[in-house]
Amino acid sequence: MATKKAAPKKAAKKAAPKKAVKKAAPKKAAKKVAPKKVAKKKSARKPSAAFMKALTPSAELAAVVGSKAIPRTEVVKKIWVYIKANKLQDSKNRRMINADAKLKLVFSGKGQVSMFDMAKHLSKHLK
């Protein structure tokens, strides 16, 4: 088989002649621009009073989160701390929570509950 040798590179191309630079025409007077409207700063979000209302947990839920009255959001946070500390999240399907003896009472006797159904079960134990 015969291989083609690359042709030697041509000498650098001749520089293209530069075009004549036009003199800049005098600029027109700048248009008057209206001052930009300053966007109103958004105020910090205020939490809903319903979420911040302290609720008393039932005896079954108190075994996990404590007996002190706390808001619903804090109950969910404490439940997740308990789940993570005891490694109750299913290893294959992370959306499922495997209930231990304490959580079975909270989850209406179910051995496994979806994380999305957890709030439904918690609401039955908060007053």
N, C-alpha and C positions, 0 to 999 in steps of 0.2 A: 504494500500500500504506500502510495506516495503521500506525504504530508505537505501541506502548503505552508510555506514560511510566511510569516506576517510581513507585509510590505513595510519598509522603513517609514517612520512617521515623517510626514511632510514638515517642512520648515514652518515656523510659526506664521500664521496668517498675517498678511499685511494689516496694519492698523487702519481701521475705517476712518475716513476723514471726518473730523469733528465738524458738526454743524455750527453755523454761526449762532452765537447766543444772542437772543433778542434782549433788548434793553427792557427792563421792567417798566410797565406803564404806571403812571402815578396811581396810587391806590385811591379808590373812592372813599369818601367819608364813611366811617364805620356806622352801621345802622344802630340805632338806639335799641338796646335789648331790654325788655322789661325784666325787672329783678325776678329771679326764680322764686317760686312759692316754696316756703319751707314746709316740708311734710311734718304733720303733727307727730310727736313722739308717742308711740303706743305706751299706754300705762302698763305696769306689770299686771299679769293675770291675777285675779283674785280668786282664791279657792271657793268653791260652792259651799255654802253653809251646811247643806245636807251632808256633804262628805266629812265635814269637820265636827259634826255632832258626836259627842261621846256616847257610845253605846255599851251596855253591860253584857258581857258574854255569859252564856249558859255555863253550867258546871262542867259539861263535857268539853266545851271550847276553852274554858278557863284552865283546864289541865295543860293546854298547849301554849296559850298566849298570856295567861295570868288573869287574875280576877278583877283587876282594876278596869274601870270604864275607859275605853279608848275609841278613837274614830275608826270607821270601817277600813279606811286606807291603811292604818297602822296594823289592824288585825291581819289584813292580807300580807303585809310585809313580814309580820312575825311568823305567819304560817309558812311563808317561803323560806325564812331563815331555818325553821324547824325541819322542813322538807330537805333542804340542802345539807343541814348538819347531820341528819340521819340517813342521807342518801336514799330517799324514797322516790326519787324521780326514776321512771322506767329507763333502763339503759338503751333499749332498742327504739322505743317510741317515747321521745322526751316530752311529749304532750300529756302523757299519762302519769298519774301519781299513785304509787302503791301505798295503801294505807297500812299503818301499823296499828297496834291495839288502841292507842289514844285517838288516832284519826278515824278509825272505823266508826267510833261513836259519833263523830262530827259528820262523817260522810254517809249517814243513814245505814250503817252496816255494810256498805259496799267495800270490796277489797281493792278496787282500782277505780279511780275517778279521773276524768279529763280535767285539765287545768282550766278549761273554759266553763265547766260545770261547777267548779269549786266555789265560786261566788254564790251560786244558788244554794249550795249546802250551807255555806257560812251564814247566809242571811237568816236561816231558820234558827240559828243559835245566838243572834244578836237582838237585843231589845233596848 
